Amino acid sequence: MAWGEILEHEGGQIKLRLRRATIRCCPVSLKAFLLALCPHRLQELDASWVSGGLTGANIISGLASNPECRSSLQRLSLDGLNLAWESLWGDGGTHVGFSSLQALRKLSLANTDLTDNVLEDVCSLPQLESLDISCSAVSKLTPLLDCKNTLRSLIAHHLRQLDMPPAGLLFVFSQLHALRHLDFSDDHLTLDDSDGSGGDEATRQLLEGSPDVLPSLVSLDISGWKRITEAAVRAFVESRSGLVFLGLLATGTSSCDVLCTQKNLKVAGEANEDQVCEALRRYRGRECFTREALVHLNNLVSGIDKPRPDMLKLVLSGMQSHPNSLHVHLVATACVFNLTTQDLAQALPVGLLSSTVTQLLYTMKTFPGHQQVSIFVTMCSTLCSWFRYLAARLVINWLSSHEDPTLQRMTVAVISLLVAKVKTLLTCSAFSVLQDRLIEPINPLCRLLYLLLDSTLKFALSALWNLTDEMPTAARNFIECQGLELYEEVLEVQKHSSRHQKLLGLMNNIAEVEELQPDLLDEDLLEHILRLLQDSQVEVGVRYFAGGVLAQLASRPEAWTLSDELLGTIRKQLHASILTWTQIEREMVSYRSFHPFCPLLQTCQPSGVQLWAVWAIHLVCSQNSKIKSLLCFPHVGGFIRSAY
């Protein structure tokens, strides 16, 4: 991206004059850089993390080759590059360095191979005001004394090779009279208790020292240092009335009482919501602190009952800044789940939800072996069917490649929620793959006794039930996968009423498809279902689904292939049993339409078949709040009541 102005010369020739250019994270060759950017009188250039073999030395020598650029460039960012400083020699053996760019005011060299010798060259810049040397190979900060009168901002996060005694560090800091912002934080996650003692002690002495040291300081970041005390923090804050920011994340001191008395002071820490959110904003580019802040945020939002789009945006920002960090994404997805669970998602902006799901899908693709249940369940709280479809496909593929029972149980549970919302978008091939995997927890039959207590079975039954609802293709695939035979066996050994409902619910879905009804015409199966219908000790919910299977089959005498005696018994018992049923208070089943009931209400149907259909419609109307209001209309309520 570039900013500048377009000039038109005589003859109609157009010339672009660039002022600011950003090639951050772009693949750029040395030749392209020299031809496209170096001829311009640039004022700002961000070449951080460029690929294509371009080095810091290439950039410096290229910029210095343009006399205009030597005097115009004020801001330069080379984060993440190999400086290759030994190659920085100009024509005739003349050394070319940062000091060639005399107008530089702001320079960022974070995550580079910056050495002490190069730092000396940098600090010779006459107008240098801002310097970032974070995560570099610098071992001494003494060169900073050469720019002590101009340097206003120093970012020196996690100097892993720093080798200076506390007194030496404090002396250098004390000479930086113009410094207003000092970031001397450290990556606490990479340190053991024996490391960083010099930095810890220097930080403690700085906090407890005289305000004459760094007299212009208004912003100090010491996050990550473990050995500082609340007493030292209190002394520093009380002696600096103009302080506007203090970084204390992972120091154990952010609960210091004096921090609450400073109205204009922003703190990055973990003591409260404001501190954690400030940490997420400040440390977006630092994986160690982003992860730490997300851990504390997750604790804060657990059980939250109000929508917080501001927090969700911060979480997404952290995930986007660290796309390949498993640790960040594991904690972040837990935060997303807590921030979007239950009704919270309904109150969030649709655009934010879209960004959230897009990010979660990326996480699932990037870390296919570490999906957390929070990722999947979050998908169910959104409204966009297309995102649910992508999520379902990813979950199905993941289920197909993992055999761990615990992870399969979680995944099957999530699928049972997703398939009811996306099944109309899934292809036949997806149905086949999914059903094969969902039937596996029920097969082989020798595992049935174990599965009596296996929650995976419960979730698999729910998923298959939802998957075949008004979906003839799915129902046919289920039969072709030998699912019906397995269900018959499970139905005989299961004693749990909730499992009976799920088993019979899927059989209802099959019975609603005329061309599949012959597969259910098994005398032993129907006699078992008939016994469930007649047993007054069985829950009404189970008897309802048993009646549904029998009503659908008994409604088409022309397709009946079993004995007429059994058909007559089914019709008679349907009518007698339904008259004894009591109203079901809890919501038990939902239908996408009344289409399955319409053929059963024809005047030619037996009374038991008609009665089951009317009872089913009444059940749906009385349990669905949107339909329930219709019962107040005489023509609807009267029709249903007269059926009894």
JOCOR-V502240 format. One record per residue. N is the residue number from 1. RES is the residue in one letter. PSI is psi in whole degrees, 0 to 359 (999 if undefined). Layout:
n->(N,N)
res->(RES,RES)
psi->(PSI,PSI)
//
This chain:
n->(1,2,3,4,5,6,7,8,9,10,11,12,13,14,15,16,17,18,19,20,21,22,23,24,25,26,27,28,29,30,31,32,33,34,35,36,37,38,39,40,41,42,43,44,45,46,47,48,49,50,51,52,53,54,55,56,57,58,59,60,61,62,63,64,65,66,67,68,69,70,71,72,73,74,75,76,77,78,79,80,81,82,83,84,85,86,87,88,89,90,91,92,93,94,95,96,97,98,99,100,101,102,103,104,105,106,107,108,109,110,111,112,113,114,115,116,117,118,119,120,121,122,123,124,125,126,127,128,129,130,131,132,133,134,135,136,137,138,139,140,141,142,143,144,145,146,147,148,149,150,151,152,153,154,155,156,157,158,159,160,161,162,163,164,165,166,167,168,169,170,171,172,173,174,175,176,177,178,179,180,181,182,183,184,185,186,187,188,189,190,191,192,193,194,195,196,197,198,199,200,201,202,203,204,205,206,207,208,209,210,211,212,213,214,215,216,217,218,219,220,221,222,223,224,225,226,227,228,229,230,231,232,233,234,235,236,237,238,239,240,241,242,243,244,245,246,247,248,249,250,251,252,253,254,255,256,257,258,259,260,261,262,263,264,265,266,267,268,269,270,271,272,273,274,275,276,277,278,279,280,281,282,283,284,285,286,287,288,289,290,291,292,293,294,295,296,297,298,299,300,301,302,303,304,305,306,307,308,309,310,311,312,313,314,315,316,317,318,319,320,321,322,323,324,325,326,327,328,329,330,331,332,333,334,335,336,337,338,339,340,341,342,343,344,345,346,347,348,349,350,351,352,353,354,355,356,357,358,359,360,361,362,363,364,365,366,367,368,369,370,371,372,373,374,375,376,377,378,379,380,381,382,383,384,385,386,387,388,389,390,391,392,393,394,395,396,397,398,399,400,401,402,403,404,405,406,407,408,409,410,411,412,413,414,415,416,417,418,419,420,421,422,423,424,425,426,427,428,429,430,431,432,433,434,435,436,437,438,439,440,441,442,443,444,445,446,447,448,449,450,451,452,453,454,455,456,457,458,459,460,461,462,463,464,465,466,467,468,469,470,471,472,473,474,475,476,477,478,479,480,481,482,483,484,485,486,487,488,489,490,491,492,493,494,495,496,497,498,499,500,501,502,503,504,505,506,507,508,509,510,511,512,513,514,515,516,517,518,519,520,521,522,523,524,525,526,527,528,529,530,531,532,533,534,535,536,537,538,539,540,541,542,543,544,545,546,547,548,549,550,551,552,553,554,555,556,557,558,559,560,561,562,563,564,565,566,567,568,569,570,571,572,573,574,575,576,577,578,579,580,581,582,583,584,585,586,587,588,589,590,591,592,593,594,595,596,597,598,599,600,601,602,603,604,605,606,607,608,609,610,611,612,613,614,615,616,617,618,619,620,621,622,623,624,625,626,627,628,629,630,631,632,633,634,635,636,637,638,639,640,641,642,643,644)
res->(M,A,W,G,E,I,L,E,H,E,G,G,Q,I,K,L,R,L,R,R,A,T,I,R,C,C,P,V,S,L,K,A,F,L,L,A,L,C,P,H,R,L,Q,E,L,D,A,S,W,V,S,G,G,L,T,G,A,N,I,I,S,G,L,A,S,N,P,E,C,R,S,S,L,Q,R,L,S,L,D,G,L,N,L,A,W,E,S,L,W,G,D,G,G,T,H,V,G,F,S,S,L,Q,A,L,R,K,L,S,L,A,N,T,D,L,T,D,N,V,L,E,D,V,C,S,L,P,Q,L,E,S,L,D,I,S,C,S,A,V,S,K,L,T,P,L,L,D,C,K,N,T,L,R,S,L,I,A,H,H,L,R,Q,L,D,M,P,P,A,G,L,L,F,V,F,S,Q,L,H,A,L,R,H,L,D,F,S,D,D,H,L,T,L,D,D,S,D,G,S,G,G,D,E,A,T,R,Q,L,L,E,G,S,P,D,V,L,P,S,L,V,S,L,D,I,S,G,W,K,R,I,T,E,A,A,V,R,A,F,V,E,S,R,S,G,L,V,F,L,G,L,L,A,T,G,T,S,S,C,D,V,L,C,T,Q,K,N,L,K,V,A,G,E,A,N,E,D,Q,V,C,E,A,L,R,R,Y,R,G,R,E,C,F,T,R,E,A,L,V,H,L,N,N,L,V,S,G,I,D,K,P,R,P,D,M,L,K,L,V,L,S,G,M,Q,S,H,P,N,S,L,H,V,H,L,V,A,T,A,C,V,F,N,L,T,T,Q,D,L,A,Q,A,L,P,V,G,L,L,S,S,T,V,T,Q,L,L,Y,T,M,K,T,F,P,G,H,Q,Q,V,S,I,F,V,T,M,C,S,T,L,C,S,W,F,R,Y,L,A,A,R,L,V,I,N,W,L,S,S,H,E,D,P,T,L,Q,R,M,T,V,A,V,I,S,L,L,V,A,K,V,K,T,L,L,T,C,S,A,F,S,V,L,Q,D,R,L,I,E,P,I,N,P,L,C,R,L,L,Y,L,L,L,D,S,T,L,K,F,A,L,S,A,L,W,N,L,T,D,E,M,P,T,A,A,R,N,F,I,E,C,Q,G,L,E,L,Y,E,E,V,L,E,V,Q,K,H,S,S,R,H,Q,K,L,L,G,L,M,N,N,I,A,E,V,E,E,L,Q,P,D,L,L,D,E,D,L,L,E,H,I,L,R,L,L,Q,D,S,Q,V,E,V,G,V,R,Y,F,A,G,G,V,L,A,Q,L,A,S,R,P,E,A,W,T,L,S,D,E,L,L,G,T,I,R,K,Q,L,H,A,S,I,L,T,W,T,Q,I,E,R,E,M,V,S,Y,R,S,F,H,P,F,C,P,L,L,Q,T,C,Q,P,S,G,V,Q,L,W,A,V,W,A,I,H,L,V,C,S,Q,N,S,K,I,K,S,L,L,C,F,P,H,V,G,G,F,I,R,S,A,Y)
psi->(141,151,141,211,153,126,141,120,176,144,5,7,132,133,132,130,106,144,319,138,140,118,28,129,15,149,111,128,164,318,316,320,314,322,322,327,322,331,348,158,72,146,329,141,126,106,30,139,28,151,176,9,1,127,167,322,319,316,315,313,323,315,321,344,345,110,324,320,327,325,355,328,122,332,131,130,122,32,139,7,156,118,326,52,332,343,3,79,133,190,141,19,9,130,132,125,190,329,347,337,78,341,358,128,328,125,130,120,36,145,41,176,35,131,175,321,319,322,324,318,318,315,354,355,128,340,16,121,330,131,131,114,28,144,36,181,17,136,340,140,6,324,339,340,339,342,29,336,349,333,120,339,126,122,112,57,132,63,90,342,15,129,77,143,156,319,321,317,314,325,316,313,321,341,351,75,332,356,127,331,124,121,103,33,168,155,93,338,341,2,145,179,345,352,156,19,327,316,320,313,321,320,316,316,325,318,320,352,183,146,351,341,125,62,337,0,129,351,124,130,114,25,142,341,132,341,11,160,161,327,319,319,318,316,320,313,319,335,357,86,337,8,132,340,142,120,116,19,136,28,344,11,5,355,6,130,332,337,332,344,352,101,326,4,123,136,132,111,205,9,330,179,316,318,318,316,322,321,318,325,315,323,31,323,1,111,316,316,326,315,316,315,323,324,314,325,319,322,325,323,358,118,12,143,7,141,137,78,329,318,320,321,321,320,314,322,318,321,319,329,338,67,340,12,108,319,317,317,328,314,321,319,327,320,316,317,313,331,350,4,159,236,359,322,329,335,1,151,142,321,321,321,320,315,323,311,321,317,320,322,321,319,318,322,323,324,70,339,5,29,138,151,332,327,312,313,327,324,325,344,355,169,347,115,330,319,323,322,312,319,316,318,319,319,319,313,320,319,326,341,9,136,356,124,319,314,323,322,315,317,317,323,318,319,323,334,323,321,332,339,340,3,332,345,343,145,169,321,322,320,313,313,314,315,323,316,327,332,336,319,349,351,142,172,337,347,5,318,321,321,350,332,8,118,340,323,316,314,323,319,318,316,315,324,310,323,330,2,115,34,86,323,317,320,320,317,321,316,319,336,12,26,325,319,318,320,322,318,316,322,327,327,339,140,354,127,325,325,322,317,317,320,311,330,317,322,327,316,321,318,336,345,111,317,347,351,323,333,341,353,69,123,316,318,312,325,324,317,322,322,321,321,321,337,113,345,346,142,148,325,319,317,326,311,325,317,326,316,313,322,317,317,324,349,350,78,335,338,0,129,358,188,146,330,317,320,317,320,317,313,318,314,330,308,314,319,316,326,342,354,142,159,136,122,318,153,124,326,152,151,144,336,173,11,318,338,337,313,335,347,1,149,339,351,151,156,323,320,314,318,321,318,317,320,321,317,318,320,313,316,324,341,339,117,330,329,336,326,336,337,343,345,130,320,336,304,321,321,315,317,325,342,343,999)
//
